[in-house]
């Protein structure tokens, strides 16, 4: 964070609501233990699993996940503790006194193998035809422990009917191993609570309220359950077969927009370490697959900033200058469809606080089938618009009935990062070997502001880069335009920037401390909404919320596995690409200027832009800047 003195801008970064746990070393000191006859010292309360990992001792796990609370239900991580009659689950065993631990005795090995055999006996389906083949944790453990036959038999026919009701998530409980990762993800990580363990003993299964289909319950389609499922019990609703048909149809003009987060993550599907941006290589691969045009979603991310930023200024003008007490402030971002679904389900009385601006995906769809179709002389009925997104909720979003502003379905198909990677592999392409190429015109250039939408805080940072400069005529006062208070993986961040030296037309904002909040994950969104309900956000002006942990780069369609460390590396790739660009502010994007000069001629938040780019058309006067 840059100093106040240097830039004369008081900025306060106050972690709100979320408190970090105390350092365990300050609570109870350390304990000396033995692991496989090696003495080590660990902080009091450390689990055996944590102690082993810190000392590079491998212990298999299934129900354990770094993002989730401890469950201890699979028992694959059992170890032998001297003096104890039975084997102990290492993930739930807190070390509070000196103990001697053995991780690879014959008893341990046999127990783990028997557990894997039992899990396989309840697991239906063939591995070779499973979409998680070679990326399934159960399959990996079976190989690791030499399981090459069904020692306890196996299901010869499915026990449950596959739930395909959702546009986003498919549930096949015949492949479920009852690890409850999805339950903990939905209840603890996201605080939605769609999934739960139902019945007991042999009849236990993971289900929804009254075992209703996902489409009939309060699922927000975020797909976080998919990213933490160790098997193929959960997966995204894949439209790739239909898409292949469209690509092979010579009458169809198939275009694809790619978001920044998939480009920062897709390399992992080809064996690369997290943190490699594959933008140029992906452009080439998409053309070789057969897409007619490859566009950058960041273009409409820039467009989103112009629309959403103008909407915020309109609200501030009405509230500050005109004293309109009916104005809903703070304004909440609306580009995360999982978050929009969350507020619709849990806080419908506060929908008026949402920006009416569509997400970049849906703005692009509307622009493609109106402006682009007209400029290119193509019948919009012949255009197939595809969106590569990190998010399974985008599949639901593009199927919403209101997303037809063009007169057609604005976005025909939403593809996840995993699904596109599979299509590339089907085409016999190894992505890292592709030569780099640029996006196609007229939507080939976009700003770094649009790029950083992929990380939590990115929308806020992009908006501030533009709004601050429009209001004051000066660049936002942070070194290299990096608005540090917006960045990072704290659950909720709160900061502010002072508006001084405003232009005459924005003089009503002079001296206002523009306060903003950034939150990611719907568990944190819930905390922010409770603050709003209690009247604690009266002096806040703008709030960014992303449904997924880490923002879009941690979306439900991103490569598996996921963890905080992986998400941080993806964020680093996005921020590095932003800093490498010469164009880093949305309002300076020449194509954004072009579309306002030649199509949306009355400017942001005008009647036509509201019809195409906002979810609820309202006749509003243009904010004169």
N, C-alpha and C positions, 0 to 999 in steps of 0.2 A: 504494500500500500504506500502511495506517495505521501510525503509529509504535508500537513496543512499549511505550514509556513511557506513552503516552496511555491505552492500553487494557489494559496489563499482560498482554498475550498475546504471547509470543515467536513470531514468524512468520518463517520463513526461506524465501525463494524462490531456489532454486538451480537454474539451468538445468543439466540433466543430459544427458550423452551428446552432444547436438547442439551442435556448435560453429559459430559464425558465421565466415564467411570473413573474412580480413583485408582491410582497406580497401586497394583496389588503389593508391590515391594514395600510400600509405606504402611501397609495394613498389618502384615503378620511376619515379615522377615522371610528367610529362606529355609529350605529343608534339604538335607543331603540324603539322596536315595541311591539305590543301585538299579541300573537297567542293564540286563544281560551281563552282570558282574562288572559293570563299569560305573564308578561313582560320579554322580553329577549333583549340582545344587540347583534347585528350582524355587521360585517364589511360592510361598504358602498358598494353597488353594489351586495351584496349577493342576489341570487334569493330566492323567497319564498320557493321553493322546498328544496333548500339547507338549509335554516334556519330551516325548519320543520324537516328535517332529522337530523340536528345537535342536535335537542331537542327531538329526539325520537318520533316524531309525524308522523304517517303513512299517506302518500299520494300516491294513485295508479298512475302508469305511464304505458305507452305503447311505445310511440315514443322516450322517453328519454332513453339514455344509457350512462353510465359513460365514455365510450371510445370515444363518438362521440360529435360533436357540437350540440348545441341546435336547435331544429326544431319547436316545439310547434304546431304540426299538429293534434295530436289525441284528445286533449282537455280533456282527462280522468282525468288529474291532476287539474281540475278547483277548485278554492276556492273563497270564498266571501270576498271582501275587502270593508270595510265600506266607504260609500261615492261614490262608483262606481256603475254605473247603471247595468252593466253586470258582470257575473262571469269572473274571470281572470285565465289564464293558469299559474300555479305556477312555471313551469319550465322556463318561459320566462319573468317573472316579476321581474326586478331588484329593490331592496329596496334602495331608495335614500332619503327617508324622513319617519318620524314616521307614521305608519299605524296600523290599527286594522284588523286582519285577522281571519276568521272563516273557519275551514276546514271540519266541519261535520254538517252543517245546513241542514234542509229538502230540500232547494233549491239545495244545492251542491249534496246531495245524489241522488235526482231525476235526476239531469242533468247527473251525471256520469252513472246512470243506463240507461237512454235514449241513451247515447252515445254508451254504450256496446250493447244495443238492435239494434241500427242502424248498428254497425259493424257486428253483427251476421247476419243481414238481407242480407249482401253482401258476406257472407262467405259460401262457398260450402263444403259439406262433413260431415261425421259422426265422432264424436270425438273418439268413441271406436275403430275405425279401423285406426286411424291416428297415425303415428309414433311419434308424439309429445304428444300423450295422457298422461296426468298427468305431462307434462313438457311444457305446452303451457300457455303463459301469458294471452291470451284472455280467455281461458278456466278457468284459475284461477280467473280472475276478474269476469267472469260470475257467478261463484260459490260464490265469496265474496259478490256480490251485489244481490244475490238471483234470478238470471235470470234462470228460469226453463222452459221457453217457448219462441217461436219466436213471440214477440209482434208486430213486423213489417214485419212478413213473412220471408222467406229465399229462396235462390236460389234452385230450384228444379232440375236444370241440369247445368253442368259446362258451364261457359262463355268462357273460354280460353282452348286451347289445351296445355297439359303438355309438356314442353320442356325436352326431354330425350336425346338430341343430344350429350351432354358433357359426357366424361368418368368420370367426377368428380362431377358435380353439376346438380341436377334436379330442375327445376323451375315449380311450380304449382301456377299460379297467381289467381286461384279460391279461394285460401286460404289467399291471400294477403289482408292486412288491410290498405295499403297505409301509413304506419308509416314512410316510407322512410329511415329506418335504413340501409337497404342494399345499398341504393343510397349514403348515407353519408359515409358508410364504404368504398365503392368502390372509391368514388371521393375524400373524405377528408382524411380518414385513410390510404388508400393504394395508392391513386393517380393513379388509373388505369382508371376509368371512363367508365366502361362497361354499367352500369345501370343508368336510368334516368326516371323521371316521364314524361309520354307522354299524350298529350291531356289535356282537362280541364273538370271540373265539373264531371258529372256522367260517362263520357267517360275516365276519368283519369285511367291510369294503369302504372305499372312499366315495362319498356321494354328496349331492347337493340337498337343499331343503326339500324334504319329501321325495327325494330322488327325481326332481324335475329336470328337464333338459337345461343345458346351460343358457339357451336363449330365453328361458322363462324365469331366470333368477337374476340376482343383482351383480352378475359378473361384469367387470368393467373392460374385459377383453385385453388386459395389459400383457398377458402371456408370461408373466414372471414365474408362474407355476411350471411352464414348459422349460424354462431355462434352468430350473433346479431339479427337474425330474431326472432320475438316473437311468431310466429306461424309455421305452416308446409309449408309455401310458398316456402321455400328453404330447400333442404336436399341433402345429399351426395348420389351418385349412389351406392346403396348397392348390393354387389354380394353374400350375405350370402345364398340365396336359392341354387345357383350353388355350393357354397362351401359345404353345407350340402350334396348335391348329391355326391360330390367327397369323402367326409369323409365316406359316407355309401357304397361306391364302394370298395369291397375288393381287386380289382386289382390296386387301386391307393395307392401310398405311399405319404401321405399328411404331409408336414412339415410346420412349422410356425416359423418365426423370429419375435421377439418383440423388439420394440424400447424403449428407456428409458422414453420418455415423456408419452406414454400411461400408463406405469406402475405407473407413479407418479400421473396420473389423473383419472384412471379408478375407484378408490374407490368412487369418487364423484357420479358415476352412481348407487352406492349401498347405498347412504345416508351418506357416510363419509364426514367429513369436508376436504377441500383441504389441501394437504400437506402430504398425506399418500402414501408411496410407497408400492405397492402390488406385487412386483416381484415374491417372493416365492409362494404366494397364487395363482397367475395367472398361474404359471407353472403347478401346480397341476390341476387347473380347465381346462386348455387346454388339458391335457391328458385325463381327464374324458369326455370331449366333444368328443374326438376321434382322435385328432391329433397324428400321429405316432412319430413325433419328435418335440421337442420344443427347439429352438436355440435363441441365444442372438445376436441381431443386433450389439451390441457393439463390437463383434468380428471383423466385417468388418468396423466398425468405426475406430478400431485400424489399420486395413488394409488400410483404406483411408488415415490415417495420414502418413503411410509409403510411399504410392504412391504420395500423394499430397506434402508431405514434401520433398521427393526426387526430385519431379518436380520443386519445388521452388529452391532447391539448384542447380539444373541443370541450371535454368534460371539465377540465381545469378552468377554462374560460367561463363556462356557465356557473361553476361553483364559486370561483374567486371574484370575477369581475361582475357577474350578474346576480350573485347571491342566491342562486337556485338551489334550494335545500333538497330538491328531489334527485339531484345528480348522485349516482352511485359511485362512491370512491371508498377504497382504492379500486382501480381497474385491474382485473385479473387477466392474465394471458389466456388464450383459447386455442393454442396450436397443438396441444397434447390431447388426442381423442380419449385416452384412458382417463385423464383428469376431468374432461368434460362429462364423460359418463359417470364418473364418481360424484361430481356435484349434482348432476341430474338425479341420481339415486338417493344421495344422502343429505343434500342441502339445496333442494329445489327452490326454496324461498329466497336464495341468494343468487339466482341465475342472472339477475340484472346487473351484477357486478362484473360478469364476464365481458370481455371484449367481444364485439360481434364479428370481428375479423375471422375468416376461415383460416385453416392451417395452410402452410405453404403447399402441401400436396394438393389440396382441393382448389386453391387459387390457380395452381398450374393447370389442373384439369379444365377449369372454366376458360382460362386463357387459350389453351390448346385448341379447344373446339369452337372458339369464336375468333379471336384475333389471329391466331396462327393459321386456322383453316382458311380464313379470308385472304390473308397475305400469301398463302401458298396455293390458293386456288383448289383446295381439296374439300370435297363434301365431308362435313363433320361426321356423317353417318358411317363413313368408311374409315374413320380414324379409330384406332385402338390405343387408348391411353393407359400406360402402365407406370406404376410408381414403385421404385425400389426403396423400401423403408426398413428401419431397424425394429419396427413395431408391429405386433400382430393386431393391435387395435385399429391400425390404419385400414385393415380389411373391412372391419365393421364400419369405419367412417365413410369409406367410398361407397358403401351400400346404403347409407342413410337416404331416405326418400327426398330430403331437402337438398341433396347434393346433385342437383340437375339444373343449375342455373343456365347452362348453355343450351338447354332444350333436349339434351341427351344426358346419359350417365357421364358425369364429368371425368371421373377416373374409373376405368373399366376393371382394372386388376391391381391389387396391392401384393407385392412380392416381398418376402423377408430376405434378409441377407443369406440365411441358410438355403432357402429355396433357389435363389439365383445362383449360388455357388454350385448347387447340384445341377442346374441347367448347363452351366459352363462346363462342368465335368462330363455331362452327357454328350456335349459337343466335341469332346476330346481335346479340350483346351486346358493347359496348365497356366493359370492366371499370372504367376510371377514371371513367366517367360515372355509375356506379351510386350511389344513395344508400346511406348506411351503415345497417346494422341489426345487432342483437345475435344471439348464438347462441340456440338453442332450449333450453328447460328439459326435463329436470332437469339437463342437463350443460352449462349455459351459462356458469357462472362458474368461473373457474380462477385460480390465483395467478400472479404474475410468476415464481415459482420454476419452475413448469411451462413457462412461456413460454421461459425461457432455456435449456431443453434443446436448443434449436436451434443453439447455438454451442458450440464446443469448450470444455470446462470448466463448461458449464451444469449438467450433472447433478451434478457435484461441488459446485458452489456451492449448488444447490437442496438437496442432502442436508445440507450443513453448516448452512444456515439453520435446518433442522428439528432435526437431531441435536443440535447444540450447545445449542439452547434446551430440548429435552426433557431433556437431561442436567443442565444447570446452572440452568434456570429463567430464563435471561437471553438477550437477543438476541445473536446472533453479533457480536463487537465490531469491526465495520467500518462506516464511515460510509455511511449510507443502505442498509445491507445489501449493499453491493457488495463482494464478496470478490475483491479485485483479483488476488491470486496465482493464482486460477483462470482468469483471463482472458488473452487475447492469443493470438498465433499461433506462439509458439515450439513446436517439435516435441514437446518433453517439458518439463513444468513439475513441480517438486517443492517442496512447502511443508508447513507444519505449524501447528497451533493447540493451545494448552495448555488442558487441561480442569481448571479450578479452581473451587472452591465448588460441587461437584456435589451434587445432591439425595441424600437418604439412600439411596434405592433404587439409585442409581448411584455409590455411594461407592467401589466397586471401581475406578472410572475416575479417581478423584481424583489429580491430579498427572501424569496420562498426557499425553504430547505426541502428539496424534493426527496422524499423518503421512499425507500423501496425494500421489498422482501423477496428473497429467493428460497424456494423449497423444492425438494425432490423426493419422490416416493409418496404414495397417498397416505401413509401413516403420518408423515409430516404435514401433508395437505390438511388432514383432519385437525391437527393442532392449530394450523393457521385459521381454519374456518371456525374453530371454537373461539379463537381470539376475536374474530370478526363478530361472532354472535354475542360476545361479552362486551362489545364496544371498545376493544383495545386497539383497533386499527384506524381510529378516527383521524389521526394525523399522518397516516400512510397514504401514498398516492398511487403506487404501482406494485403489483405482486406477480412474480413469475412462479408458476407451479408446473412441474413435469411429473407424470404419473410414475415413472420408472426410476429406481435408484441410480443415481449418476446422470440422469437425463436420458436423452435418446440413445446415447452410446451404450446404455445398459438396457436397451429395449428388449421386449419379449421375442423379437425375431433375430437377435444377434447370435453369433456363434456360441456354442456350448463347449466348455464350461464358462461360467462367469464368476467373478469375485471382485472385491474392491480393488485389488491390485491390478487386475486385468482392465477394469473400467478406467483406472487412473492412466494406464498406458495408452488406451484409446484416446483419452482426453488430451494427453501430451501430443499425440499425432495430429489432432485437430488444431490445437493452438499453434503448433509449429508450422502447419500449412498456412494458417491465418497470417502469421508474421512474415511468411515468405512472399506474400502478395503485395502488390503496389496499391491495389484498390481494396480499402478496408472499411469503407463507410457506405451504408445502403443508399443514401441519397445521392451519392456520386456515381452510382452504377449507370453507365450510358444507356443501357437497354431499358432500365426503369424510366429514365427520362424520356426515351423514345416512345414507350408505350403510353405515357401520360400525354405526350405531345400529339400522338397520332391515333389514339384509341380512347383512352380514359381522359378525354380532353378537358373535363371540368375539374380534374385533380382528385386527390385522395378523399374518400368519404363523400364523393358526389353521388348522384342518383345511379349512374351506370356502374360505378365501382361498388356501391352497396348492393346492387342487384347481382353482380357476378362474384364479388370477393368477400361478401359478408353473409352471415347465416340468416339474419332477419332484416329484410329490406325495410327501411324506413326513410321517408322523405326528410332529408336533413339539409340545412344550408351548409354550403362549403365554408370551412374555416379559412378566412382570408388571411394569408401570411404575407 
